[in-house]
Amino acid sequence: MSSALRKAVITPPVERPVSIAGLAERLGVPRQRIYNLVRRGQIKAEPLSGTLIVQPEEATRLIEAAIRVDTRKGTRLVFDFI
């Protein structure tokens, strides 16, 4: 069995729409990781004035699904999507 330790990511609640960059910063991951999740359909984002935004409900769902996993090579952020 793996010795990985799962830790929930705790951030303040999302109350307004957030940009891809803002969501990535909040989670501590590169923007490209969020764009890849949008492209795969795992995150719903909407175009607004030439950029993509994530509605508060969707951002909260993503944040609640984020889990930090400690591995031998370091900490990794994974998402426990339903």
N, C-alpha and C positions, 0 to 999 in steps of 0.2 A: 504494500500500500504506500502511496506517496506521502511524503512528509510535508506537503504543502499546507500552509495555514491560510484559511479564508478570512478576510476582514471586509466588513461592509464599508463602503465609502460614504462618509457623512458630509453633506454640504447644506447650506441654507436653502430653503424652498424657492422654487422658481415662480415668480409672480407676473413676469412680462415675457413676451416673445424674446428669444435669444438667437444670436447669430451662430453660425457653425463655429467660428473662431471663439466666441464667448463660451459655447458649450464645451469645446475642446479644452479651453483654459480651465474651466470649472472642474473638469474631470482629470486634468493633468495628462492629456494625451495629445499627440500631434493632430492638426486639423485634418490631415489626409485620412486618418483613422475614422473620423466622423464622416467625411465625404464618402469613404468606402462603405460604411454602414448605410448611408442614404442610398447610394447606388445599388446596393444589394436589396433594398426595400425593408431593412430592419429598423430604420428610423424614417419617419414621415417629416419632410421639410417642404416649405412652400416658398416660391419665388416672391421677392418683394424688392422693388427698386434695384434690380440687377444683382441681388444677392439671395442667398437662401436663409430662411429663418425657421426656427423650430418653436412651435407653440408651447406654452408653459406645461400643459398636461403631458405632452410628448417628452419634453425635457425632463420632467419629474419622473416619468416612467423609465427613461434611460438611466437617470441617476440612481433610482432605486434598484435597477438591475445590475449596476456596476459593483463588482467585487474585486478587491485586491487579493492576489494570490502570491504568497511568498514561495519562491522556488530556489533551487541551489544557485541559479544564475542571476537572481534578483527578484524584484517585485514586478508582477504583471497584472494589468487590469483586464478582467474578463467580464462579459455580460451574460447574465442569467435570464435570457429572454424566454417568455412563455409562448 
